[in-house]
Amino acid sequence: MKNIKGVQIAKAVAAGSANAALPEAAAAAMAGISTFVDDIMTAAWGIAAAVTLGFVGIKLFKKGANKAS
């Protein structure tokens, strides 16, 4: 029984790797999407850092204003 399952798994892996090659157009599209996502993530880090620093600054300002009064 174990040998049959091993053979079935080996056949499934071989069949999956035989169809693993993508057409050139699909590969180019995936590369374009990857580049687009990288650009968006790069921009998002800058925005996220600014928003986080803004919230921390507001909280510290409120804390200082409450202590002063």
Helices and strands as residue ranges (DSSP letters): H 2-18, H 24-68
